[in-house]
């Protein structure tokens, strides 16, 4: 059960980080096109968002997942020592994982593969989405949440 919860939390975190990152990347690119004076109607924005979720998000999810595997291993070890800081360690790890992945890709590739990562603001937002995905993973896998819920359910059942 614990493995399934971890895997579910991992997948949910990756989907959130990659999905929001993809949507941000889409709007970032379209805003750059609009800045050149080209009209970008809402219908094109919506169509492009769907296409990017289908075609870009899965590739980005692989990058996010690779970063999260390393980051969550480190956060897991640290949260064993600093138990009361688990809720901060995972988001910090997710944030760091995305920045590290983007910087590594930038150093290894002749161009920045993810155009939103060409600006500091873009890197910040992509990393914040990584933090959000990692927070979700930490929340889903937090054992104290289950025990709090179980205690609350038992208490509610006894009071009726």
N, C-alpha and C positions, 0 to 999 in steps of 0.2 A: 504493500500500500504506500509506503514511504517513497519508493522508487517511482511509482506512478504519479504521486503528487509532485515530486521533483521534476519529472519529465513534463507533466502538464504545466507546471509553473514556468519551466524553461521555454516551452513552445509558446505559451501565452506571452511571455516577456519578449521573445524574439518577434512574434507577430505584431505586437504593439509598437516596438521600436522600429521595425522595418516598414510597417504600414504607415505610421506617422512620418517616418523619414522619407518614404516614397511620395506621400502627398505634399510634404514640404518641398521636396526636390522639384516636383511638377510645378508648383506655384512659383517657386524661385525662377525656374527656367522661363515660364510664361511671363513673369514680370520683367525679366530681362528683354524678352522679345517686345513687350508692350513699350518698354523704355526707348526702343528704337523707332517708335511711332507706328508699329503694326497693330491693328486692332486684334484684340483677343476676346471674342465674345464668350459669354458664360457657357454656351453649348460646347464650345471648343475646350474650355477649361474642364468641364465635366467629362467629356470624352477622353481627354488626355489623362485625367486622373485615373479613370478606369483602365485605360491602356497601360499606364505606368504601374498600377497595382497588379496587373496581370503579368507584365513583362519585366519591369525593373525591380519590384518589391521582392520577388523570389531570389533574385541574384543578390540583392542587398541583404536579404535575410541570411544567406550563407555567410556573408561577411560579419553580420551582427552575431550570429550563432558562434562563429569561431572566436570572436572577441569575448563573448559571454562565457564560453567554456573556460577560458583562462581566468577571466575576471572573477567568475563565481567560485572557482577553486580557491583563489586567493581570499576572497570575501568569506568563504566558508571557514577557511583556516583561521582568519582573524576573528571571525565572530565566535569561534570556539574559545578564544582567549578573552575577547571583549564582548561578552554575551549581551550586555545592555546596549551595545551600539550596533547591533545587527541591522536595525531599520535604517541606519545611515550608511553602513558599510556597503550594502548591495547597490543602492543607487550611485554611490561614489564609484564603485567598481564598474557599473554599467556606463557611466559618464566617461570614465577613463578608457574603457574598452573601445568606445566609438572613436574618441580622439586618437588613441593609439592606432587603431585600424586605418583611419583616414590619413594619418601622418606616414604610416608605413607604406600605404598605397601610393601616396604622393612621392615618397622617396624612391620607390621601386619602378614606377611607371613614368613614361615620358610626358604624360599629361595628367591632370587631375581627373580621375575617372568619374567622380561625382561632382558635377559642376557647383552644387550648393556648397561644397567644401572649399571652394576657392576663396570664400570670404570668411572672416572671423565670425561674423554673425551666423552664417550658414553652419559653420562647424559647431558653434554654440548650440544652435537649435537641434542639430542632429545628435549631439551629445546629450542634450536634455531629454530627447526622446529615448536615448539609451538608458538614461537614469530612470525614466518612468517605467520602461520595460523591466529593468532590474528590480525596481521597487515592487512591481506586480509579482515578479517571481518570488521575492522575499516574503511578500504578504501571503501568497498561496502556500508557500512551503513552511511558514512559521508554525511551529508546533504549539505555541502558546495560544494562537488564534483558535485552533481546534479545541484545546482544553477549555478555553473561555466559553466557547460556543456550547460545548458539551455540558459544562457546569450550568450555564444559563438555561439550557433545555431541561436539565434535570430539576432545577429549581422551579422552573415554570410548571413542569409536570406535577411536582409535589404540591404546588400551591392551588391546583385545581381540584 
